[in-house]
């Protein structure tokens, strides 16, 4: 076996070692502490779990709300993905950055945003009450399933836009044009040509959305109220509220098993539907909307995105401005009036969040790119087994994983509890599956004849990757980088348990401010949330500008 092949096989051990050390090992520590507290295995909590009525109710609600949320997100996101993939228009990159912001917002911020817009005293209810001459607003969505579905779609629409839009933008439009020349109308061409080619990307995006809705915690807890509980909420209630760690571990284990089964079915189906394609440059396939119908369609989609995704954020930013003194809450962020030892200067929290997000992006890309290449080329049993395993961190409770880090990584030989390195490692667990899922459709759609032709012309494997594959898959890598950066900036659950007090992030500061009484603290929380939005927008625009160098635009 030659040296490059040995090196390639060694690189494949990277994702396995990372998952083994920072995912399975902490979970095993939680399971052992829960089911063998005295050193003797006792699976009674697992056996009793299936008899508990609350588990059945939580499992049923978790599943059907995730299905409905995913469907609603697809309905909203697919037209937007088409517009971003096929058309060029002024402000396109800025709009893409803005539509990514909801994904980074912590759940408590989203709750505040929706309350500011749709709450009983929200902006829209106030406007309708004045317009219709009513004593109170007519919109009543507080603690209803409709608000949960809207919030999930608000969070995850960018997943559809980014993943599907990135792949759709590389599809050769000549395929559709040839079908039109042969007599097919637009609907038939889309149904029989375009849609089958998009199935792997749509399935990848839908799976990611389903996973986030299936493991939803903050949205359910804050917006749904006490009436609704997912498995994630039950894990939190059993572990933190009732201090029943064995029961929480049993529910977490059941959630992981269910997630693995769903992932196994999905990844097998996706691998079978992927076909090699002659992908085209995204800038070449995107055209300006020249006809009135296309201009109207683009305007309609852009307006809908602005209303649905941007309006809650604008309402949130508006509430961060104090009456009579708009910048009062922002100035108060920089003043420690109570001389509290828990006071965190905003600049420090912003710096920590950016450092963690940058580190997470580098680590997630390093592991995710290797994993994606492995899964794209490995067609045997090993690839079929590894594919769903890679997605397991997305279906694992953040509370359980945080406890696992405390138990497993807080003492020698691997003592990382006091190290800030643990935060980007935890963020990477959630981020690198996004890199894998965004790259796989592009890698599996890559025509293998191109690699073979370059090799026959004398190109080394490194040169084939650098000059043939990277220009084609570069856009997918950048999309993965956006998601890795986004996940890290907004991650809250695991960070709250493992972050050192001297290294707080922006979501943790927002949580602390919201947990303190008073209008001033609430206003400061909204001000910090607005700063989080601005920092993320700047980061997204910076990542988008990397495409100006030609990466992903072959």
C-alpha positions in Angstrom: 0.0 0.0 0.0 1.5 3.4 -1.1 2.1 6.3 1.3 -0.8 8.5 0.1 -3.2 5.7 0.6 -1.9 5.0 4.1 -2.2 8.7 5.0 -5.7 8.8 3.6 -6.7 5.8 5.8 -5.1 7.4 8.8 -7.1 10.6 8.3 -10.3 8.5 8.3 -9.6 7.7 12.0 -9.9 11.4 12.9 -13.7 11.6 13.1 -13.9 8.2 14.9 -11.4 9.3 17.5 -13.1 12.6 18.0 -16.6 11.0 18.4 -15.2 8.3 20.7 -13.4 10.7 23.0 -15.8 13.6 23.2 -19.2 12.0 22.6 -19.4 8.3 23.4 -17.0 8.5 26.4 -18.9 11.2 28.2 -22.3 9.5 27.5 -20.9 6.2 28.8 -19.8 8.1 32.0 -23.4 9.4 32.5 -24.9 5.9 31.8 -22.5 4.3 34.3 -23.2 6.8 37.0 -27.0 6.5 36.4 -27.3 2.8 36.0 -24.5 1.6 38.2 -24.2 4.1 41.1 -22.8 1.5 43.4 -20.6 -0.2 40.8 -23.3 -2.7 40.0 -25.4 -2.5 36.8 -29.1 -1.9 37.3 -31.3 -1.3 34.2 -34.5 -1.0 36.1 -35.0 2.7 35.1 -34.8 1.7 31.4 -37.3 -1.1 31.9 -39.7 1.0 33.8 -39.5 3.9 31.3 -41.8 2.3 28.7 -44.5 1.9 31.3 -44.5 5.6 32.3 -47.4 7.5 30.6 -45.5 10.7 30.5 -42.9 9.1 28.3 -45.4 8.0 25.7 -47.1 11.4 25.6 -43.7 13.2 25.3 -42.6 10.8 22.5 -45.8 11.2 20.5 -45.8 15.0 20.8 -42.1 15.2 20.0 -42.6 13.2 16.8 -45.7 14.9 15.3 -44.6 18.4 16.1 -41.2 17.8 14.5 -42.9 16.4 11.4 -45.3 19.4 11.1 -42.5 21.9 11.9 -40.3 20.3 9.2 -43.1 20.4 6.6 -43.8 24.1 7.4 -40.1 24.9 7.1 -39.9 23.2 3.7 -42.9 25.1 2.4 -41.3 28.4 3.4 -37.7 27.6 2.6 -37.9 25.9 -0.8 -39.1 28.9 -2.8 -36.5 31.0 -1.1 -33.8 28.4 -1.9 -34.9 28.6 -5.6 -34.7 32.4 -5.7 -31.2 32.5 -4.1 -30.0 29.7 -6.4 -31.3 30.9 -9.7 -31.4 34.7 -9.6 -29.1 37.6 -9.0 -30.6 40.7 -7.5 -29.3 43.7 -5.4 -28.8 43.0 -1.8 -28.7 39.2 -2.2 -25.7 38.5 0.0 -27.0 40.9 2.7 -30.4 39.2 2.7 -28.7 35.8 2.9 -26.8 37.0 6.0 -29.9 38.4 7.6 -31.9 35.3 7.0 -29.2 33.3 8.8 -29.4 35.3 12.0 -32.5 33.6 13.5 -30.6 30.3 13.5 -28.0 31.8 15.9 -30.5 33.3 18.4 -30.9 31.6 21.8 -34.4 30.4 22.6 -35.0 33.0 25.2 -34.2 35.7 22.7 -36.5 34.2 20.1 -39.2 34.1 22.7 -38.6 37.8 23.4 -38.7 38.6 19.7 -42.0 36.8 19.1 -43.5 38.3 22.2 -42.4 41.8 21.0 -44.0 41.1 17.7 -47.0 38.8 18.3 -47.5 38.9 22.1 -50.7 40.4 23.7 -48.9 43.7 23.9 -46.8 43.2 20.9 -46.3 45.5 18.0 -48.7 43.7 15.6 -51.5 43.3 18.2 -51.2 47.0 19.0 -51.3 48.0 15.4 -54.4 45.8 14.7 -56.1 47.0 17.9 -55.7 50.6 16.8 -56.7 49.9 13.2 -59.8 47.8 14.1 -60.7 49.9 17.1 -60.5 47.0 19.6 -59.8 47.1 23.3 -57.0 44.4 22.8 -55.2 42.8 20.0 -56.9 39.9 18.1 -53.9 37.6 17.8 -53.8 35.0 20.6 -50.8 32.7 20.0 -49.2 32.6 23.5 -48.7 29.0 24.7 -50.2 27.4 21.6 -48.8 24.8 19.1 -49.0 27.4 16.3 -46.5 29.6 18.0 -44.2 26.6 18.4 -44.5 25.7 14.7 -43.8 29.3 13.7 -40.8 29.5 16.0 -39.3 26.3 14.6 -39.8 27.5 11.0 -38.3 30.8 12.0 -35.2 29.1 13.4 -34.7 26.5 10.6 -35.7 28.2 7.3 -32.1 29.2 6.7 -31.1 25.4 6.8 -33.3 24.8 3.8 -32.1 28.0 2.0 -28.4 27.3 2.6 -28.3 23.5 2.0 -30.8 23.2 -0.8 -29.9 26.6 -2.4 -26.2 25.8 -2.5 -26.8 22.5 -4.3 -29.6 23.9 -6.5 -27.3 26.7 -7.7 -24.9 24.2 -9.2 -27.4 22.2 -11.2 -26.9 22.6 -14.9 -29.9 24.6 -16.3 -29.4 22.9 -19.7 -31.1 19.8 -18.3 -34.3 21.7 -17.8 -33.9 23.6 -21.1 -33.5 20.3 -23.0 -36.7 19.0 -21.4 -38.5 22.1 -22.3 -37.4 21.8 -25.9 -38.8 18.3 -26.0 -42.2 19.6 -25.0 -42.3 19.5 -21.2 -44.0 22.3 -19.4 -42.5 24.0 -16.4 -44.4 21.8 -13.8 -43.5 18.6 -15.6 -39.9 19.5 -16.0 -39.6 20.4 -12.3 -41.4 17.2 -11.2 -39.5 14.8 -13.5 -36.1 16.4 -13.9 -35.2 19.0 -11.2 -36.9 17.5 -8.2 -35.3 14.0 -8.4 -31.9 15.7 -8.7 -32.7 17.8 -5.6 -33.9 14.9 -3.5 -30.5 14.3 -1.7 -30.1 17.9 -0.8 -33.7 18.4 0.3 -33.6 15.2 2.3 -30.3 16.3 4.0 -31.9 19.7 4.9 -35.2 18.2 6.0 -33.3 15.7 8.3 -31.4 18.5 10.0 -34.6 20.5 10.5 -36.4 17.4 11.9 -33.5 16.7 14.3 -33.5 20.2 15.7 -37.3 20.1 16.1 -37.2 16.6 17.5 -34.7 17.7 20.2 -36.3 21.1 20.7 -35.9 22.4 24.3 -36.0 26.2 24.7 -38.8 26.9 22.2 -41.0 24.3 23.8 -40.2 25.3 27.4 -40.6 29.1 26.9 -43.2 29.5 24.1 -45.2 26.3 24.6 -45.6 26.7 28.4 -46.5 23.8 30.7 -48.9 22.1 28.3 -46.2 20.8 25.9 -43.1 18.7 26.6 -40.7 17.1 24.2 -38.3 14.3 25.2 -35.6 17.0 25.7 -37.9 18.9 28.1 -38.5 15.7 30.0 -34.8 15.1 30.3 -34.3 18.5 31.7 -37.2 18.2 34.1 -36.1 14.8 35.4 -32.4 15.8 35.8 -32.5 19.4 36.9 -36.0 19.9 38.5 -36.6 16.4 40.1 -32.9 15.4 40.4 -33.7 11.9 39.0 -30.6 11.4 36.9 -31.2 7.6 36.1 -34.7 8.5 34.7 -33.1 11.4 32.7 -30.4 9.1 31.4 -32.9 6.5 30.4 -35.0 9.0 28.4 -31.7 10.3 26.8 -30.7 6.8 25.8 -34.1 6.2 24.3 -33.8 9.5 22.3 -30.4 8.5 21.0 -31.7 5.0 19.9 -34.7 6.5 18.1 -32.5 9.1 16.5 -30.0 6.5 15.3 -32.9 4.4 13.7 -34.3 7.4 11.9 -30.8 8.4 10.7 -30.0 4.9 9.5 -33.1 4.8 7.3 -32.5 8.3 6.0 -28.8 8.0 5.2 -29.4 4.7 3.3 -32.1 6.2 1.2 -30.1 9.3 0.5 -27.0 7.3 -0.6 -29.2 5.4 -3.1 -30.8 8.5 -4.6 -27.5 10.4 -5.2 -26.3 10.3 -8.8 -23.2 11.8 -10.4 -23.9 15.2 -12.1 -22.1 17.7 -14.3 -22.4 20.6 -11.8 -22.0 24.1 -13.1 -20.7 27.3 -11.5 -23.3 29.0 -9.2 -22.6 32.4 -10.7 -23.1 31.0 -14.2 -26.5 29.4 -13.4 -27.8 32.5 -11.6 -29.4 35.1 -13.9 -31.1 38.4 -13.3 -34.9 38.2 -13.3 -35.7 39.9 -16.6 -39.4 39.2 -17.1 -42.2 40.8 -15.1 -43.3 37.4 -13.8 -39.9 36.6 -12.5 -39.4 40.0 -11.0 -42.7 39.7 -9.2 -41.8 36.2 -8.0 -38.5 37.3 -6.6 -40.1 40.4 -5.0 -42.8 38.2 -3.4 -40.3 35.7 -1.9 -37.9 38.4 -0.7 -40.8 40.4 0.9 -42.1 37.2 2.6 -38.7 36.4 4.0 -38.3 40.0 5.3 -41.7 39.8 7.0 -41.3 36.3 8.4 -37.7 36.2 9.4 -36.6 39.9 9.8 -39.8 41.4 11.4 -39.4 39.6 14.8 -35.7 40.7 14.9 -36.6 44.3 14.0 -39.2 44.2 16.8 -36.6 42.9 19.2 -34.1 45.6 18.2 -36.9 48.2 18.6 -37.6 47.1 22.1 -33.9 47.4 23.0 -34.3 51.2 22.5 -35.4 52.9 25.7 -38.2 55.6 25.5 -36.8 59.1 25.6 -33.2 57.8 25.7 -32.7 55.2 22.9 -29.2 54.1 23.9 -29.8 53.9 27.6 -29.7 50.1 27.8 -26.6 49.9 25.6 -24.7 52.3 27.9 -25.8 50.4 31.0 -24.2 47.2 29.6 -20.8 49.0 30.2 -21.6 50.1 33.8 -21.4 47.8 36.8 -23.7 49.8 39.1 -24.0 47.0 41.8 -20.2 46.2 41.8 -21.2 42.6 41.2 -18.5 40.0 40.8 -20.6 38.4 38.1 -20.5 41.5 35.9 -19.2 40.8 32.4 -18.2 43.7 30.1 -19.9 43.3 26.7 -16.6 43.5 24.9 -15.3 40.4 26.8 -18.4 38.3 26.0 -18.2 39.3 22.4 -14.5 38.4 22.3 -15.1 35.1 23.9 -18.0 34.2 21.5 -15.9 35.2 18.4 -12.9 33.2 19.6 -15.0 30.1 20.4 -16.9 30.4 17.1 -13.7 30.8 15.1 -12.1 27.8 16.8 -15.2 25.7 16.3 -15.3 26.6 12.6 -11.7 25.5 12.1 -12.2 22.2 14.1 -15.6 21.4 12.5 -14.3 22.0 9.0 -11.2 19.8 9.6 -13.2 16.9 10.9 -16.3 17.4 8.8 -14.5 17.6 5.4 -12.6 14.4 6.2 -15.8 12.7 7.3 -17.7 13.8 4.2 -15.0 12.4 1.8 -15.0 9.2 3.7 -18.8 8.8 3.5 -18.8 9.8 -0.2 -16.3 7.2 -1.2 -17.0 4.4 1.3 -20.0 2.4 -0.1 -19.6 -0.7 2.1 -21.0 -1.5 5.6 -18.6 0.8 7.3 -19.9 3.8 5.5 -23.5 2.8 6.1 -22.8 2.5 9.8 -20.7 5.7 10.2 -23.2 7.9 8.3 -26.0 7.8 11.0 -23.4 7.8 13.8 -22.1 11.1 12.7 -25.6 12.6 13.2 -26.1 11.3 16.7 -24.8 14.5 18.4 -27.7 16.4 16.9 -30.1 14.0 18.5 -28.5 14.0 22.0 -29.6 16.0 24.9 -27.3 19.0 25.6 -28.1 18.6 29.3 -26.9 15.0 29.2 -23.8 15.8 27.3 -22.9 18.6 29.6 -23.2 16.3 32.6 -21.1 13.8 30.7 -18.3 16.3 30.3 -18.4 17.2 34.0 -18.2 13.5 34.9 -15.7 12.2 32.3 -13.5 15.2 31.5 -13.1 16.7 35.0 -10.3 14.5 36.2 -7.0 12.9 35.0 -6.0 11.5 32.6 -8.1 13.9 30.5 -8.8 16.9 32.8 -10.4 19.6 30.6 -13.0 20.9 33.0 -10.9 24.0 33.8 -9.9 24.6 30.2 -11.7 26.9 27.8 -10.8 24.4 25.0 -13.8 22.3 26.2 -16.3 24.9 24.9 -15.3 24.8 21.2 -15.0 21.0 21.4 -18.6 20.8 22.6 -19.7 23.2 19.9 -17.9 21.2 17.3 -19.9 18.1 18.2 -23.1 19.9 17.0 -21.4 21.9 14.2 -19.5 19.3 12.2 -22.5 17.2 11.2 -23.7 20.3 9.4 -20.4 20.4 7.5 -20.9 16.7 6.6 -24.5 17.1 5.4 -23.8 20.2 3.3 -20.8 18.6 1.6 -22.2 15.1 0.9 -24.7 16.1 -1.9 -22.0 18.0 -3.7 -19.4 15.2 -3.3 -21.8 12.4 -4.3 -22.9 14.6 -7.3 -19.3 15.1 -8.5 -18.7 13.4 -11.8 -16.0 10.7 -11.2 -14.9 11.0 -14.8 -13.4 14.4 -14.0 -11.1 12.9 -11.4 -10.1 10.1 -13.7 -9.4 12.4 -16.6 -7.2 14.7 -14.4 -5.3 11.6 -13.1 -4.7 10.3 -16.6 -3.2 13.7 -17.5 -0.6 13.2 -14.8 -2.2 15.2 -11.9 -1.3 14.1 -8.4 -4.2 13.3 -5.9 -3.4 16.6 -4.1 -3.6 18.6 -7.4 -6.8 16.8 -8.4 -8.4 17.8 -5.2 -7.1 21.4 -5.3 -7.9 22.2 -9.0 -10.9 19.9 -9.7 -12.8 19.1 -6.5 -12.2 22.1 -4.3 -13.5 24.7 -6.8 -16.7 22.6 -7.2 -17.3 21.8 -3.5 -15.9 25.1 -2.1 -19.4 26.6 -1.8 -20.6 23.6 0.3 -17.5 24.1 2.5 -18.4 27.7 3.0 -22.0 26.9 3.8 -20.7 24.4 6.4 -18.4 27.2 7.8 -21.4 29.5 8.1 -23.4 26.8 10.0 -20.4 26.0 12.3 -19.9 29.7 13.1 -23.6 30.1 13.7 -24.0 27.1 15.9 -21.1 28.2 18.1 -22.3 31.8 18.4 -25.8 30.7 19.6 -25.1 27.5 21.6 -26.4 27.8 25.1 -27.4 24.5 26.7 -24.0 22.7 27.0 -22.1 26.0 27.3 -24.1 26.9 30.4 -22.8 23.7 32.2 -19.2 23.7 31.1 -18.1 27.3 30.4 -15.8 28.8 33.0 -17.2 31.9 34.8 -14.3 34.0 33.4 -15.1 32.9 29.8 -18.8 33.8 29.4 -20.4 34.0 25.9 -23.0 36.4 24.7 -25.9 33.9 25.1 -24.9 33.2 28.7 -24.8 36.9 29.5 -28.3 37.3 27.9 -29.5 34.4 30.1 -28.1 36.0 33.2 -29.7 39.3 32.4 -33.1 37.8 31.7 -33.0 35.9 35.0 -32.7 39.1 37.0 -35.9 41.1 37.7 -36.5 44.7 36.5 -37.1 46.5 33.3 -33.4 47.7 33.2 -32.1 44.1 33.1 -34.6 43.1 30.5 -33.6 46.1 28.4 -30.0 45.2 28.7 -30.7 41.6 27.6 -32.5 42.9 24.5 -29.5 45.2 23.9 -27.0 42.4 24.2 -29.3 40.3 21.9 -29.2 43.1 19.3 -25.4 43.2 19.6 -25.3 39.4 19.0 -27.3 39.9 15.8 -24.9 42.6 14.6 -21.8 40.5 15.4 -23.3 37.5 13.6 -24.3 39.5 10.6 -20.8 40.9 10.3 -19.4 37.4 10.6 -21.7 36.0 7.9 -20.9 38.8 5.5 -17.2 38.2 6.0 -17.6 34.5 5.2 -19.7 35.4 2.2 -16.9 37.6 0.9 -14.5 34.7 0.8 -16.4 33.6 -2.4 -15.0 36.7 -4.1 -11.7 34.9 -4.3 -13.2 32.2 -6.5 -13.8 29.5 -3.9 -16.9 27.6 -4.8 -17.3 29.6 -8.0 -15.5 27.5 -10.6 
